[in-house]
């Protein structure tokens, strides 16, 4: 155990909060990115939202936001776009690279976006002498895969068998194309010459207002159906989006580089805890709880992924999703983030779900 790192004080904090600090947030139109933009503005930073020309600006209405188009898939175009930024204002003090694909029609699309897109971006920054003071890469717990699936005996025997948390010294074994693509991007950053000031963050399942995957669970419960995956006990972890945002800005201000950190809210939950909290916030509607065997889910995910691939669409149910649903242990060790970044989760699962469901209802999603 270590003492949690105290917030910055004195001159260092003043320097960090100066209004002329410039920050670029890629993937700004996305769920996580839009919250990062809001936090940057709240800290009175000059915020650039990096996004595609066709991306929605629904949650980016603040007149203070500066927009920049970045084509991570085209190295020549990307370099020209960054050169223009360098000429106009000199570049950024901080970069948070939150852009990436979580759903794709084909496995190779994950690598083109999450891996090669990151490589193209960093190579252009280095070639143009635009390396920031800190580069935070938003990765995922999925880079480790199902590495601790065998329960261990608990010393106090109050609950005889438990799973052990995934730790940074475990060997990553990603079992999804998404996790593999993020891991390759991590390896690229880790192999850069000394001096590139990266920090990697690996959040577990991120939920909150504007998020669409967990919303589907809430919608299903509103319609009186709740699905469970498999019969073996499952231990799940979560992080509320505002806690992830806190961790990102902690990583920007901390005197730490070349490190990777797991992130969660610090809790471990059974497979029905999240859905029960949603049900509670919806007024406890009656629910038919369906527990599907893994072999059935595997078949459904495979068929759904194949059919939607033929139709040229992405699918929520696919082979990657099956591996996520079948993984029994999503615990992770966040103590290094507490110690080295001063990260302290502020949202319990109960509070986060309450705020999320209230937003879904307010916005007419539910």
C-alpha positions in Angstrom: 0.0 0.0 0.0 1.1 3.6 -0.6 -0.1 7.0 0.3 -2.3 8.6 -2.3 -0.5 11.3 -4.2 -1.6 14.8 -3.2 -2.9 17.3 -5.7 -0.3 19.7 -7.2 0.4 22.8 -5.3 2.1 26.2 -5.8 3.8 27.1 -9.0 3.3 23.7 -10.7 -0.5 23.9 -10.3 -0.5 27.6 -11.4 1.4 26.7 -14.6 -1.0 23.8 -15.3 -4.1 25.9 -15.0 -2.9 28.9 -17.0 -5.4 29.9 -19.7 -2.8 29.6 -22.4 -2.3 25.9 -21.9 -3.4 24.2 -25.2 -4.8 20.7 -25.3 -5.9 18.5 -28.2 -8.5 15.8 -27.6 -8.9 13.3 -30.4 -12.1 11.4 -30.7 -13.8 14.4 -29.3 -17.2 13.7 -30.8 -17.3 10.3 -29.0 -18.8 9.4 -25.6 -15.5 9.7 -23.7 -14.0 12.5 -25.8 -16.9 14.9 -25.4 -16.6 14.7 -21.6 -12.8 15.3 -21.9 -13.5 18.4 -23.9 -15.9 19.7 -21.2 -13.3 19.1 -18.5 -10.7 21.0 -20.5 -13.0 23.9 -20.9 -13.9 23.8 -17.2 -10.1 24.1 -16.4 -10.0 27.2 -18.7 -7.6 25.5 -21.1 -7.6 26.2 -24.8 -9.3 23.1 -26.2 -9.0 21.7 -29.7 -11.4 18.9 -30.7 -9.8 16.5 -33.1 -12.4 14.7 -35.3 -13.4 13.7 -38.7 -15.2 16.2 -40.9 -18.4 14.0 -40.9 -18.4 13.5 -37.1 -21.3 14.8 -35.0 -20.9 17.9 -33.0 -24.0 17.3 -30.9 -22.2 17.5 -27.6 -19.7 20.0 -28.7 -21.7 23.2 -28.8 -19.5 25.5 -26.6 -18.3 28.4 -28.6 -14.8 28.2 -27.0 -14.1 24.8 -28.7 -11.6 24.9 -31.6 -12.1 22.2 -34.2 -9.4 20.5 -36.2 -9.8 17.8 -38.8 -7.3 14.9 -38.4 -7.1 12.0 -40.9 -5.2 9.3 -39.0 -5.6 6.8 -41.8 -3.8 9.0 -44.4 -0.2 9.9 -43.3 0.4 12.5 -45.9 -2.9 14.3 -45.2 -2.4 14.0 -41.5 1.1 15.6 -41.7 -0.3 18.5 -43.8 -3.1 19.0 -41.2 -0.6 19.1 -38.4 1.8 21.4 -40.2 -1.1 23.8 -40.6 -1.7 23.7 -36.9 2.0 24.3 -36.2 2.1 27.4 -38.4 -1.1 28.8 -36.9 -0.6 28.4 -33.2 2.5 26.3 -32.6 1.0 23.0 -31.5 -0.3 21.7 -28.2 1.0 21.4 -24.6 -1.1 18.3 -24.0 -2.6 15.6 -26.2 -5.2 13.0 -25.2 -5.6 10.4 -27.9 -9.0 9.0 -27.3 -9.9 8.4 -30.9 -10.4 4.8 -31.9 -12.8 2.1 -33.1 -14.8 -0.1 -30.7 -17.0 -1.7 -33.4 -15.8 -2.7 -36.9 -17.1 -4.9 -39.7 -13.8 -6.7 -40.1 -11.0 -7.5 -37.6 -8.4 -5.7 -39.8 -10.4 -2.5 -39.5 -9.5 -2.3 -35.7 -5.8 -2.5 -36.5 -6.0 0.1 -39.3 -7.8 2.6 -36.9 -6.5 1.8 -33.4 -3.0 0.6 -34.2 -1.9 2.2 -37.5 -3.8 5.4 -36.8 -1.9 5.9 -33.5 1.4 5.1 -35.3 0.7 7.6 -38.0 -0.3 10.3 -35.5 2.8 9.9 -33.3 5.2 9.6 -36.2 3.9 12.9 -37.6 4.1 14.7 -34.3 7.7 13.5 -33.9 8.7 14.4 -37.5 7.2 17.9 -37.1 8.8 18.5 -33.7 5.3 18.8 -32.2 5.7 16.4 -29.3 3.6 17.6 -26.4 4.5 17.8 -22.7 2.3 14.8 -22.1 0.6 12.3 -24.5 -2.2 10.3 -22.8 -3.3 7.2 -24.7 -6.7 5.9 -23.8 -6.4 2.1 -24.1 -8.5 -0.6 -22.5 -8.5 -3.4 -19.9 -9.3 -5.6 -22.9 -5.6 -5.6 -23.9 -5.1 -8.3 -21.2 -8.0 -10.6 -22.1 -9.0 -13.6 -19.9 -5.7 -14.0 -18.0 -7.0 -14.8 -14.5 -10.0 -17.0 -15.1 -9.2 -19.6 -12.4 -10.7 -18.8 -9.0 -8.3 -18.9 -6.0 -9.1 -19.9 -2.4 -9.6 -16.9 -0.1 -7.7 -17.0 3.2 -10.6 -16.0 5.5 -12.9 -18.6 3.7 -15.9 -16.2 4.0 -16.3 -16.7 0.3 -14.2 -19.7 -0.4 -13.3 -19.1 -4.0 -12.6 -15.7 -5.6 -10.9 -14.4 -8.7 -7.6 -12.5 -8.4 -7.3 -9.1 -10.0 -5.4 -8.6 -13.2 -2.1 -7.0 -12.6 0.4 -5.1 -14.7 3.0 -7.9 -14.5 0.6 -10.4 -16.0 1.2 -11.3 -19.6 -1.4 -9.8 -21.9 -3.4 -12.3 -23.9 -6.1 -10.3 -25.7 -8.9 -12.5 -27.1 -10.6 -9.8 -29.2 -9.5 -7.9 -32.3 -10.2 -4.7 -30.4 -7.9 -5.7 -27.5 -5.2 -6.9 -29.8 -5.2 -3.6 -31.8 -5.0 -1.5 -28.6 -2.1 -3.7 -27.3 -0.2 -3.2 -30.5 -0.6 0.5 -30.2 0.7 0.3 -26.6 3.7 -1.7 -27.7 4.5 0.9 -30.3 4.4 3.7 -27.7 6.5 1.6 -25.3 9.2 1.0 -27.9 9.6 4.7 -28.8 13.0 6.3 -28.0 13.2 7.8 -24.5 11.8 11.3 -24.3 8.3 10.7 -25.7 6.2 11.5 -22.7 3.4 9.0 -23.0 1.0 7.7 -20.3 -1.3 4.7 -21.1 -4.7 4.4 -19.3 -6.5 1.0 -19.4 -10.1 1.6 -18.2 -12.5 -1.3 -17.6 -16.1 -0.9 -18.8 -16.9 2.8 -19.1 -20.5 3.9 -18.6 -22.4 7.2 -18.2 -24.6 9.7 -20.0 -24.3 9.5 -23.9 -23.0 5.9 -23.8 -25.0 3.6 -26.1 -24.0 0.0 -25.2 -25.0 0.0 -21.6 -28.1 1.9 -22.7 -29.2 -1.2 -24.6 -29.2 -3.0 -21.3 -31.3 -0.3 -19.7 -33.7 -0.3 -22.6 -34.0 -4.1 -22.4 -34.8 -3.9 -18.7 -37.4 -1.2 -19.4 -38.9 -3.8 -21.8 -38.9 -6.4 -18.9 -36.0 -8.6 -20.2 -32.6 -9.0 -18.7 -29.9 -11.3 -20.3 -27.1 -13.0 -18.4 -24.2 -14.8 -20.0 -23.2 -18.3 -18.8 -23.7 -20.1 -15.6 -20.3 -19.7 -13.9 -19.9 -16.8 -11.5 -18.8 -13.6 -13.1 -17.0 -10.7 -11.4 -17.3 -7.4 -13.3 -15.8 -4.0 -12.9 -16.9 -0.5 -14.1 -15.8 3.1 -14.2 -18.0 6.1 -14.5 -17.0 8.4 -17.4 -16.3 11.3 -15.1 -13.9 9.2 -13.0 -12.1 8.3 -16.2 -11.9 12.0 -17.2 -10.4 12.7 -13.7 -7.8 10.0 -14.3 -6.8 11.5 -17.7 -6.2 15.0 -16.2 -4.3 13.4 -13.3 -2.1 11.8 -15.8 -1.5 15.1 -17.6 -0.4 16.8 -14.4 1.5 14.0 -12.7 5.2 13.8 -12.9 4.9 10.3 -14.4 5.7 9.1 -17.9 6.3 5.8 -19.6 3.7 4.0 -17.5 0.4 2.2 -18.0 -2.4 2.1 -15.4 -5.6 0.1 -14.9 -8.7 2.1 -14.0 -12.0 1.1 -12.3 -14.2 2.5 -9.6 -12.4 0.2 -7.1 -15.4 -2.1 -6.7 -16.1 -5.7 -7.9 -19.6 -6.7 -8.7 -21.6 -9.8 -9.5 -23.2 -10.3 -12.9 -26.6 -8.9 -12.0 -25.6 -5.9 -9.8 -25.5 -3.4 -12.7 -28.8 -4.5 -14.1 -30.4 -4.5 -10.6 -29.3 -0.9 -10.1 -30.8 0.1 -13.4 -34.0 -1.6 -12.5 -34.1 0.2 -9.2 -33.7 3.6 -10.9 -36.5 2.7 -13.4 -38.9 2.0 -10.5 -38.3 -1.7 -10.3 -40.3 -3.0 -13.3 -40.9 -6.7 -13.4 -38.1 -8.5 -15.3 -37.8 -11.9 -17.0 -34.1 -12.8 -16.4 -32.8 -15.1 -19.1 -29.5 -16.9 -18.5 -28.1 -18.0 -21.8 -25.5 -20.8 -22.0 -22.2 -19.7 -23.6 -22.5 -22.1 -26.5 -25.7 -20.4 -27.4 -24.3 -16.9 -27.2 -21.3 -18.0 -29.2 -23.6 -19.2 -32.0 -25.8 -16.1 -31.9 -22.8 -13.7 -32.0 -21.1 -15.6 -34.8 -24.3 -15.6 -37.0 -25.0 -11.9 -36.2 -21.5 -10.9 -37.0 -21.4 -12.8 -40.2 -24.8 -11.6 -41.5 -24.1 -8.0 -40.6 -20.7 -8.2 -42.3 -22.5 -9.4 -45.5 -24.8 -6.5 -45.2 -22.0 -4.0 -44.7 -23.0 -3.1 -41.2 -21.3 -3.2 -37.8 -23.0 -5.4 -35.2 -23.2 -5.2 -31.4 -23.3 -9.0 -31.3 -20.1 -10.4 -32.9 -17.2 -12.7 -32.1 -15.5 -10.0 -30.0 -18.7 -9.4 -28.0 -18.9 -13.2 -27.3 -15.4 -13.2 -25.8 -16.3 -10.1 -23.7 -19.5 -11.7 -22.4 -17.8 -15.1 -21.7 -14.9 -13.6 -19.7 -15.6 -14.4 -16.0 -13.1 -12.1 -14.3 -12.8 -8.3 -15.0 -11.1 -7.3 -11.8 -8.0 -5.2 -12.1 -5.4 -3.6 -9.8 -5.9 0.1 -9.6 -3.4 0.7 -6.7 -0.6 2.0 -9.0 -3.0 4.6 -10.4 -3.9 5.6 -6.8 -0.3 5.8 -5.8 1.4 7.4 -8.8 -1.4 9.5 -10.3 -3.3 10.4 -7.1 -6.4 8.9 -8.7 -9.3 8.5 -6.3 -12.6 7.3 -7.7 -15.5 9.6 -6.8 -18.4 7.7 -8.2 -19.8 4.6 -6.6 -21.7 2.3 -9.0 -25.0 3.3 -7.3 -24.3 7.0 -7.9 -23.1 6.6 -11.4 -26.1 4.5 -12.5 -28.5 6.9 -10.9 -26.9 9.8 -12.8 -26.8 7.8 -16.0 -30.4 6.6 -16.0 -31.6 10.1 -15.0 -29.9 11.4 -18.1 -31.3 8.7 -20.4 -34.8 9.6 -19.1 -34.3 13.4 -19.4 -33.0 13.1 -22.9 -35.9 10.8 -24.0 -33.7 7.7 -24.5 -35.9 5.8 -22.1 
